Amino acid sequence: MLKTRIFAAGCALLCALGLLSPPLARADGIEANALRTGLVDPASAALQRLQAETDAPQVLAQANPIGLPQQPLRKPGLPLGLSYTLDLSMTFPYGDPGYNAGLPGGLDAVVGYGFSRNSRVQVGYYELPEAPIGFTGATVPLYVQGLPNPIATTKLAIDPTIKNKFLTIVDQQLITLFGKLPIVISPSYLARWGTVGGGSDQLQIEYNGFPTTVRLRTAQSYLLALTVPFLSSPRMFGTYTISPQWLVHPAGVNQTNHAQLFQLLYLEYRASKQTTFFFQPSMLVDYLPSDPYPEHVPTWIVGASYKFTKLTFVQLDSLWGGATNRSPYGITSVTCQSLPCTNVAPSLGGLHSAEIQLEFGIGSPSVIPL
């Protein structure tokens, strides 16, 4: 049976996930958010709709994402025609970032178009603020360039509020293996940029004993994602996504650019036609200009969405992640480039942030950022 084959394939992939043990490092769950919503959500929605058509045509209207035209019952595939999502969000820090973090709001806009039952493209723009921990209130050593020992300590007083902005371009291709197992292959492009403390993300940091200027939140990546379903029932649905990911071009202190594996597991429970709960653990690949090598990061996202009407919804979610082998969080020391100390460069440790986000939008909550 189709369900048995899909479940067996999913179990095999999950076992492979458990055997992979990349080095864990500083966390940036915000990028996992954008990747899930820009790349995985549309693939999951398409597979969920396809599974509903195959197993029970009478529930097609429930499985079809909001705002998408219906497909003929006898020709299951990716949604045809135009789809969209537009939402406004409010974000609140979870935990104590060390200062009164008034996070800015965000706007997200997603447009997709299905050319055929096997081909669809989607473009998404997302704004996701965060308040990382360890940049304000902590006391760290103060060095002078060229001297091996600190000359004093200093208390950090930095506004680290980050407003991340993402652009995703995804080309979905539906393929059926062995005539039974549907999978979605998604060649994708991810661009990210942002502001730090309300200004530019350009900063001078201390790396390997020397000052260097980098853009903390600016990078572009290519991905080649494979999404397969492993669970399908009237109330539950799950997919597993694995994708090699590499930089479009190295920058800053980047030392290498080998393809790294991004992995994400998505589970949802449909409590009713209006209410859906979801859970998403992932192994993120984080490689920003301030990173000498790619970072593999465990992140967790939990949330729920509620549809007021066919085209309006509210969604609440939380996300978190933390460094496991780089401590302390935030800035670990500050180096004066000369005396008097008017030009300083911080050394960065692990990045950790946790947020709760509330969104109100039109369109489908299955394809918007968390």
N, C-alpha and C positions, 0 to 999 in steps of 0.2 A: 504494500500500500504506500501511497505517497507520503503520508505522515510518518510511517515507520522508516522509510528511506531518509527523509529529511532529519528525523531525530537521530538516526545512526550517524549521519554525516556530521551533524552538529556536535554530538558527543565526541567524535574523533577529533574535531577541531578544538574543542574545549580541553581535551587531554593534551593536545599539542601546546595549547596556551599555558597549561600548568607546568609543562616541562621547560618552557622558555624562561630564562632567568637573567634578563639584562640588568646591568648595574642601575640601581635606583639613585636618583639625585634630586635636585631642587625642583619644586613643584610649581606648575602653572596651569591650574585647572581651567582657566579661562580659554586657553586654546583647545582643550578637550571639548569644551562647550561648543565652540564654533565648528569644530570638526564633526561633532555628533549631529548638530543641527543642519549644517550645510552639506554634509556628505552622507551620513548614515541615516538620518531621518527620512529623506526622500526614498532611499533604497528600501528601508524597512516598510514604509507605507505602501510602496509598490508591491513588495513580496506579500504583505498582509492582504492586500486587495486581490492579488493573483490567487493566493491560497483560498480565500473565501469563494472566488468564482469556481475554483476547481472542486472544492469539497461540498459547497452548499450554495448554489446560485441564488436561492431565495433570500440570502442575507447580503447580497451584493451592495445594496444601498447603504447598509451599516458599515461595511468595510471600506467603501470608496471614500478617500479623503475629501473633506468639505471643499466645495468650490471647484471640484474637478468633474468634467463631463463623464457620463457613464460609458463604459465599453459594451459592445455586444456580448451577450452571455456566452456565446459559443466561441468567442475569440478573446480569451483572457490575455492581458499584457499590461504594459505600462500605461498610466493614464494619458489620454489624448488631450490636445488643446491646451489652453492657458490656465494656469493656477497662480495664486498669489497669497501673500501674507504681509500684513503691516501691523506693527504693534509698538506701543510705548511701554517702558519699564522703569521701575524704581528698584534700587539696590541698597542693601543694608549690610554692613560688615558683621560677621558672626565671630565672636570673640573680641579681645581687646587689642586693637592695632597700636595702642600707645598714644593716640591723640583723638580728637573729636573729628572723626572722618565723616564729612558731609559728602557722600558719593553723588556724582552727577547722574542724571537720568540717562536713558538710552533710547535709541530708535532703531528698529530692525525692519528691513524690507526684503522680501524674497519674491522672485518671479520665475516660474517654470513653464516650459512648453513641451508637449509631447508630439513628436513628428510622426511616430508610428508606434505600434505595440511593442517594439523592441528598442526604441531610441527616444531619449528625452534629455533636455538640457535644463539646468537650473543655475541662476545667478542670485547670490545673496549678499546683502550688506548688513553687518551687525555692529552694534556699539555695546561694549561690556565693561563697566567700571570695576575696579577692585582696590582694596586697601591692604597692601602687604604688611606683614608683621616684622618688627625689628629694625625699623628705620627712624623711630622717634621714641625718646625716653630712655634708651639703653645707654650705658656708659662703656666706651670702647677705648683701646689704646691709641695714643697719638704719636706718630712717628715723624721724623724728618728725613727727607730723601737722602740716602747714602749712609745713614746711621742704622746699625743693626738692632738697637734696643729702643723701646718707646721712651719719650722724654716726659710724658704726662698722660693723663686720661682726659677725655672730653665727653660731654653728654650730648647725644644726638638730638637735634631739633629740626627735622626735615619733613616737609609735606610730601609723602610718597604716593598720594592719590593718583591712580593710573586710570585713564580712559582708553581702553583698547578699541581699535576699529579693525574689522576684518572684511575682506572681500573673498568670496568663494565662487569659483566657476566649475561646475560639475557636469560631465557628460555621462549619462546613464545608458548602459547597454545591457539588455536582458538576454540571458542565454539559458537554455534548458539542457542539463546534462542527462544523458542516458534516457532521454524522453520523459523524465520524471522530476528531476531536481532543478528548480529554478534558482538562478543566481544572478546578481547584479554586479557588473564590472563598471567602475566609475573612475576613469582618468580625471584628475582634478588639479586645480591650481588654487593655492591659498596665499593671500597677501595680508600681512598685518602691519599696523603702525599705531601710533598713539601719542598721548601727552602724559607728562609726569609733573605733578604739582601744578597743573594748569598751563604749563609751558611746553617747550620742546622736549623730546626724549633723548636729546644729545647730551652726553655726560662724559667727563673725564674720570676714568677709573684707574686704579692701581692693579697691574697684572704682571706677575713674574718679576717684581721689583722695578717696574718702569711704568710711568703714566701713559695712558693711551685713551683716545677719544672714540667713543662708540655710540651707536643709537640703541638704547636699551630695549625698545619694543618694536623694531622695524626688521622684518624678514619676509622672504617669499619662499614657498615650497611647492614642489610637485609631489603628487601622490597617485598611486594606482591601486585603488581599493577593490576588494572582493568581499561582498556581503552575501551570506547564506542564512536561511532560516533554520532553526533547530527546534522550535516549539510552536505549535499552532493548535488552539482550542477555541471554543466559543468565547472564552473570557481572557485567555492569555496568549501572548505572542512574544517570540524572542528571536533575535538575529545575532550573528557574530560577524564582525568585520575585521579584516587584517589588511594592512597596506604598507608596502615599502614607501618611505618618504625621504626626500633629500632636498637640499637647498637649491634654489635657482642659481644663486651665486654666494660663496662664502663672504663674510664681512667681519669687521672688527677683529676680535682675537680668535676667530674660528680657525682650527688647525687641520680639519679634514672634512670630507663631504661624502662618506660612504652611505649608501641607503640604509635606513633604520626602519624597524618594524613598529608601526602604530597599530594597536589592537584595542578593540572595544566590544563589549558585550551589552546588549540592550534587551531589557525585559519590561513588558507592560502588562497591567491587569486592568481590564475594562469592567469596573464595578457596575456601570449602567451605560445607557446610550449617551449620557451627558458627561460622565465622570471617568477619568482614566488616571491610574497611578503608574509611575515608571521608575526604573532603577537602572543605573548605568555605571558599572565599573570600567575603567580603561587603563591602559598603559600608554601614556602620552610620550611622544618624542618632542622634547623641547630643545631648540637649538637657535638661540638668539645671538646677536653680535657680541654680547658679553660672555658667552660660553666658549671655552676653547674646544670642547668636544660635545657631541650630542648627549643630552640628558634623557634618561628613561624614567618617567614619572608616574606613579600610581595616583589616580584621581577617582573621586566618587561623586555622583550626581543623583539626587533623589527628588522627586517632585510629583505634582498632580495638576491636571487641567480639567476645567469645567466649561462646557458649552452652554452659554445663555440661549443662543438661537443657532440656526444653521450656519451663520457667518460671523458670530461674535463669541469670544471666549475670554477666560481669565486663566492664568497659569501661575503657580507658585512652586519654586524649587530652591534647593540648597546645593552648594558644591563646595568641596574642600579637598585639600591635598597638602602634603608637607614633605620637606626634604628628609631623607633617611640616612644619608651619609655625608651631609654637609651641614655643619652647625657652627655657631648659632645662626638663627634666621637673620636676614637683613644684612646690615653693614657690620663687618667684623673688626675693622680698624680704619683709621684715617691717616693719610700721609701728607705732610706739608712739603711742597715742592722746594721751598726756600724759606728763610727767615728774613723779615717777619712773616708770619704764617697767613698770607693773603690768598694763596692758591693751593687748594687741597684736592686730593683724589681718594675716594673711598675704596676699600677692598670689599667685594661682595661675597656673602656666604649663601646659604640656602634661601630660596624664596618660598614663602608660605602665605596663603590667603584663604579665607573662607567667607562666602557671601550667601545671602538669601535674596532672591529676586522675585519681584511681583510684576506680572505683565498683563496688559489689557490690549486686545487686538481684534482684527477682522481677518477672515480667511480660516486657515486650518492650523490648530496648535500642534499638529504633528510635524510641521516643517519650519518652526520658528526657533530661535535660540532660547536656551534655558537660562 
